[in-house]
Amino acid sequence: MNPAGSFFRFLLGFLTFISVSFVITYAVSSYTIAQDEREQTAAAIRALVAEKY
């Protein structure tokens, strides 16, 4: 394979790897933020219920 072809194959693989890494990072971050929001909502509801009684 010629050097230009090898370079473009490497570049395509590298960009694919970086893209997949960003997608995984975004997914994990979104999941973590959603979990934190649920926990904060539950804590706020518990605090409101505890205040009433």
BADRENLO-10170 format. One record per residue: residue in three letters; x, y, z of N, C-alpha, C, O in turn. Coordinates in steps of 0.1 Angstrom, whole numbers, plus 2048, in hexadecimal, padded with zeros to 3 digits. Layout:
BEGIN
ALAXYZXYZXYZXYZ;...
//
This chain:
BEGIN
MET8097F480080080080080980C80081380D806;ASN8058167F980D8227F880C82B80580382980D;PRO81683380781783B81480A844816806845821;ALA80584980B7F985280D7ED84A8117E584E81A;GLY7EB83E80C7E18358107E283081E7D8830826;SER7EE82D8227F18298307ED83583A7E7833844;PHE7F18418367EE84C83E7DF84F8407DA85184B;PHE7D884E8357CA8508357C284583D7B9848844;ARG7C783983C7C182E8447C48318537BB82F85B;PHE7D08358567D38388647CB8448697C5843874;LEU7C984E8617C185A8647B38568677AD85B870;LEU7AD84E85E79F84985F79E84186C794843873;GLY7A783886F7A683087B7A78398887A0837891;PHE7B08438877B384C8937A68548957A28568A1;LEU7A185A88B79586288C78985A89178185F899;THR78884E88C77D84589177F8428A07758438A7;PHE78B8408A478E83D8B278A8498BB7848488C5;ILE78E8558B678B8618BE77C8648BF7778678C9;SER7758628B47678648B376085A8BD75785E8C4;VAL76384D8BD75D8448C67608488D47578468DD;SER76C84C8D77708508E476785C8E976285C8F4;PHE7658668E075C8718E474E86D8E67478718F0;VAL7498648DE73B85F8E07398588ED73085A8F4;ILE74384F8F07428488FD74385290973C850912;THR74C85B90874D86591374186D91473C870920;TYR73A87190972E87990A72387091071B875918;ALA72286490C71885B91171985992070F859928;VAL72585692572885493372586193B71F861946;SER72986C93672687993C71787C93D713880948;SER71087A93370187C9336FB87393D6F2877944;TYR6FF86693D6F985D9476FC8619556F386095E;THR70886595870C86A96570487696A6FF877975;ILE70287F9616FB88C9646EC8889676E688D970;ALA6E687F95F6D987B9616D787496F6CD876976;GLN6E186B9726E086597F6E186F98B6DA86E994;ASP6EA8799896EB8839936DE88B9956DA88F9A0;GLU6D888E98A6CB89698A6C188E9916B9893999;ARG6C088198F6B68789966B98789A56B08799AD;GLU6C58769A86C98769B66C58839BD6C08839C8;GLN6C888E9B76C589B9BD6B689D9BE6B18A39C8;THR6AF8999B46A089A9B569B8929C06928979C8;ALA6A08869C169B87D9CC69F8839DA6968839E3;ALA6AA8899DB6AF88F9E86A689B9EB6A289D9F6;ALA6A28A39E169A8AF9E368C8AA9E76868B09F0;ILE6878A09E167989B9E567A8969F36708989FB;ARG68488E9F7685889A05686895A0E680894A19;ALA68D89FA0B68F8ABA146818B2A1667E8B6A21;LEU6798B3A0B66C8B9A0C6638B1A1465B8B6A1C;VAL6638A4A1265A89BA1A65E89CA2965689CA32;ALA66B89CA2C67089CA3966C8A9A406698AAA4C;GLU66B8B4A396678C1A3E6598C1A426558C7A4D;LYS6508BBA3B6428BBA3D63F8B3A4A6358B6A51;TYR6468A8A4C64389FA5764D89FA6264B898A6C;
//
